[in-house]
Amino acid sequence: MSKLYVLYEHSAGFALFKVAEFEELAAFLPQVEESVTDLQRFNSVVTLSAFQPFKSAVVALENINAISEGIVPEDLNLFLEGALPKRKKRSKCTLGVLDPKLGAAISEALEIPCSHTGAVPEILRGIRHHFHALIKGLTLKACSVAQLGLGHSYSRARVKFNVHRVDNMIIQSIALLDQLDKDINTFSMRIREWYSYHFPELINIVPENQLYTKCAEFIKDRKSLSDESVEPLTEILGDSEKAQAIIDASKMSMGMDISPVDLINIQMFAGRVVGLSNYRKQIAEYLHTKMESVAPNLTTLVGDQVGARLISKAEIQSSVFGEKLRQQVEDRLKFYETGDIPKKNIEVMKEALDELQQAVDAEASAKKKKKKKKKKEKDEEQPMDED
């Protein structure tokens, strides 16, 4: 009769559970489903076989990162080697896992059949529900704290978030500004095409997209314009002559009449575009504030948006270019004292690029060697298979 073990990876550690003996996994499913919510009944089906807590939060993060990629970490390998039956008896056992990719890796490393279907998902659901009660000395509060801490660490690593990079907000802001510019331009063109059927002369008087949209939102039906509308139009345009020209054009317009429903839709759409334009101004002000605090010299030299684009393109943080630029300033000051001709900027930048590439290659090589060394140590510490 086959024995079923179930592996459960928790933020507190690895746990191996033994399931009551069964003949067919599919036939065992109804019994598991009925006992999942009742701890006493679930204990009659599933019992704890072994538990190995993580030594620290760093160890927990290393293990969960490996498991998420379908790799069997060293701690899990050693845990299963000690907790599962000897290799000769494993052919009669089945290990239940949640992730099929991890199951394939475990099956290859430990020579034990793995399953992720049938009753296994329901058993894991029950273990997840009762885990704090199944592990002696573990409370529900401790479980929650461990899960919260590991969740934050894992998420930060997955999105490659660096808490020390304050320029991340600048990168996102300039990307948002670019997207807003595209959207506002597209929507403004739609407003112009739409409203021109009713008031075609307005384009010639107000060619600017943003001002045109504001005018369309205010005017609505051109027949409603009167001499009293000059003042509010002047506030929008900042030009009384243009405001008067709009009033005069509305009285002799060649545009067709438009239904109230169409006017309502045009007004609502124009209001959304105006709102996007105002939001773009807020983002631009926010970007200016961030650039002033992060890179004030760069902002003064090339401006907010150009400086932000330069920062967003700087994927690799390096001081090489800064050092070269400082050296250029010193060489030019030295020129006035000694007459030594400094290097051209193109030569200095080429040297900086070469040095940066060498630093990147050296870092990549060091990471590769470290990975190989770690893999070699892991292979050497791997316990020998029993005869």
N, C-alpha and C positions, 0 to 999 in steps of 0.2 A: 504494500500500500504506500502510495506516494506521500511525502511530507511537504507541507507548504510553509515556507518562511516568508515574512513580509518585511521589507526594509523601509523605514520611515526616516527621512532627513528633516530634522527640526533645527531651529536656530540655537537650541541648547546643546544639541549633539546628535549622534547617530543611535538609532534604536532598531533592534531586530526582534520581531514578534513571531511566535510559533502559533500556527493555526491548528485547530482540532483536526484529527485525521479524517480524510475524505477519499472517496474513490474517483469522482468526477467533479471538476471545478464548477462546471455549469450547474450541476444538480445541487451544489452547495450554496448557490447564490440566494435562493429564497430565505434560507435560515439566517444568513448574514444580514440581509435587508431588514428582517424583523427585529434583530437584536441591536442594531446600530445605535438607536436612541436610548437604550436601557443599559446602563453600565454593568449591572449584575449579569444580565444575559450575555452581554458582549464579552465579559470575562470568561464565560464558559466556552466561548468560541475561540478567543484570542488571548494568549498569555505572553508576558514579556520574557524574552530569552536572554537579551543582553542590551546594555546601554552604555555608551561611551560619551561623556560630556566633552565639549570643546574646552581647551585650556584657556583660551582668550578670545576676544572679539576678532582679533586679527586672524587667528587660526580659522574661526568660523567663516570669515569672509573669503579666505583662500579656498576653503573647501567648497563653499557654495558657488564660487566663480568657476571652479573646475567642473562641478556637477552640471551647472547650467550649459556648459559646452559639451557635455556628454563624455567627460573624461573622469576616470576613477582616480580620485586623489589618494595619496599615500596613506593618510589616516583611515580612510574608508576601506582601503585594501587590507590593511593590517587588522582592522576591526572585524571584517567579514572572515578573514582567514582564521581568527581565533574563535569567533562565535559560531560559525557554520560547522557541520560535521566534517570529518576528514575527507580528503579528496576522493578516496576510493568509494566512499558511501554517498557522494554527492549526486551520482546518477539517479538515485531514488528520491532526490529532493528537488523542489522547485522554489525559486526565489521570486516573490512578487515585488515589482517596482512600479513607480508611477510613470517614469519617463522611458519609453522604448529605446531611445538612443543610449541612455545610461545602462539599461538592461543588456544591450548588445555588448557594451564595453565590459561589464561585469562578467558576462557569460564567457567572453574571450579570455579575460584575465584569470578567472577563478574556476573555469570549467564546471559551471553549474547552469542548468536551464533556467531561464528567466521568463516571467510572464507579466503582462500588463493589462490583460483582459479578464473576462469572466467575473469572479467574485473579488478580484484584487482591488479594483477601484472602490467598491463598497467597504471592504475591510479598511482601506486607507482612510476613507471618510470617517469611519467609526474611530479609528486611532486618532485622527486629527481632532475629533470632537471630545474624546475622553483622555487625551494625552497627559494632561496635568495630573489626572487621577491614576493613570497606569504606571507612572514613574514615581517611585518613592522619594519623598523629600522635595518634590517639585510642586510649586503652587501655581495657580492660574495667573497671579500677578507677576511672578517671575517669568512665566512663559511670555506674557504680553510685553514685558520690558525687553526680553531677549529678542523677540520678533521685531519690535520697533527699532531697536538699535541696529540689528543686522539689515533690516529693510532699508534704513537710511544709507548705510554704508554701501550696500549692494546697488541701490539706485544711483548713488553718486558715481560709483565705478562704471556702471553700465552706460550712463550718458556722458561719461568722460568729463565730469564736472570738476573744475578746480576752484576751490573756495578762495584761493589767493589771486585769481585772475579777475581783477576789477574791470578789465577792458571787455569782458564778456557782454556787459550791458551796452557798451558802445557798438560792438559788432552786431548785436541784435537790433539796436536802434537804427543803424544806417541801412540794414536790410529791410526793416519795416518802412523806413522813409522811401526807399526805392519802390517798394510794392505799392505804397500809398500814391506815389506820383503816377505810376502806371494806371492804377484804378481810377483816380480822379480824372486823369486825362481821357480815359475810355468813357467813363460815365458822362463827362461834360460833352463829349462829342455826341453821345446818344441824346442828351437834352437838346442840343442845338438842332439835330436832325428832326427830333420830335416836335419841338416848339416852333420850328420854322414854318411848318404847315399853317400855323395860325398867325404868326407875326414874323415874316421873313426879313423885314427891314431891320430888325433888332441886331442881326449879326454884323451889319455894316457899321452900326453906331457903336456897338460894344463887342469888339472882336476877342477880348480876353475871356478865357473859359470861366474862371471863377466869378468874375463880375457878371458875365452873361447869365450864369446859373442863379446868382442872387437876384438879378433883375426878373428872370422868368418866374422865380418863386414869389416875388412881390407883385408883379403885374397880373398874373393869372389871365383873365379875359381882357384883351387890349381895349375893348369897348368901355371898360370900367374906369379907364384912365381919364383924369381931368386936370385942370390947372392946380388943384390941391395936391396932386401926386408929385409935383415938381420937387418939393422939399424932401420927402423921404427918398426919392430917387437920387437927389443930390447927395444925401448922406451915404448912400450905397456906392455911388460912382466917384464922389468927390469932385464933381464937375457939373456946374449948373447948366452950362450950354448943352452938354450931352443929355442931361435930364429933360431939357426943353425940346431937344430934337426927338427924343423918344415919344413925348406927348404929341408933337406935330405929326410924326410918322404913323402913330396909332390911328389918327383920324383919316388918313389916306391910304392905309395898308391894303395890299392886294391879297393878304392871307385869307384862308377860308375860315368859316365859323367852326367852332369846336364844341362838342357836347360837354355838359358839366362833369360827367364821369371822367372823360379824358383829361379835363383840366385838373381834377382832383388827383389823378394818378401822376400827371406831370408835376404838380406842386409837391406831392409826397416824395417823388424821386429827386426833385431838385433840392428839397430839404435834406435828404440823406447825403447828397453830394456836398452841400454846404457844411454839413456836420463833419464829413470826412476831411474837408479842407481845414476846418477849425482844429480837428484832432491832429492833423499834420503839423500845424503851427506849434501845438503843445509838445509833440515829439521832437520837433526841431529845437525848441527851447530846452527841453530835457537833455538832448544831445550836446548842446552848447555848454550846459552846466557840467555834464560829465567830462567833456573834453577839457574844460578849464581846470578841473580838479585832477585829471589823470595825466594829460599831456598839454600843459599851458603853452610851452614854447612852440610845440608843433602846431597848435591851434593858431597862435599869433602869426606863425610863418606862412602856413598854407590854408588856414581856415578850418571851420568845423567839419564840413562834409568830406573834403579831400583828406584831412587828417584821419578821420574815422575810417575811410576806405583803406588808407595805408595800414592802419592798425588791424583791420579785418583781414587783410592779405598776409599779415605777418604770422604765419602758422607756427613758425619755430622761434622761440624766444632766445635772442642772442644779443650780446653787447658788442659784437665785432664791428658793426657799422658805426655805432656811437664812438667807439675808441678811434676808429679811422677818421671820423669827422673831427674829433678833438685834435688828433695829430695834424690834420690839415690846417686847422686854425693856428696851432703852434708853429708849424712850418712857415706859414705866411707871415707871422709876427717875426720869426727868425730871419726871414728874407730882408726885412727892413734893417736888421742889425748887421747881418753878415753878407747879404747879397746872394746867398745860396738859393737857386731856383727850385721852388717846391714841385712835387709831382703833380701831374694833371689829375683832375677829378676822376676821369674815366679809368686811369691806371689804378688809383686808390680803390675805387669801387670794385674793379676786377680782382684785386688782391683780397678785398673783404669777402667777395663771393667764393674765392678759392678756399680761404680759411674757414668759412662757414660750412662749405661742402665737406672739408676734411673733418671738422668737428662732428657733423651729422654722420659721416661714414664710421668714425671712431665709436660714436655712441651706439650705432646699430651693430657694429662688430662686438662690442662689449656685451650687449644684451644677448647676442647669439651665443657667445662663449658661456655666459652665465646660465643660459637655458640648457646648453649641452652638459655643463658641469652638474647641474641639478638633476638632469635625467640620468647621468652616469651614477651619481650617488644613490639615486632611487633604485637603479638596477642592482647595485652592489648590496643594498640593504634588503632587497627582495628575498624573503625566506625561500629556501630550497624546497622543491616539491618532494613529498614523501614517496619512497619506493613502494 
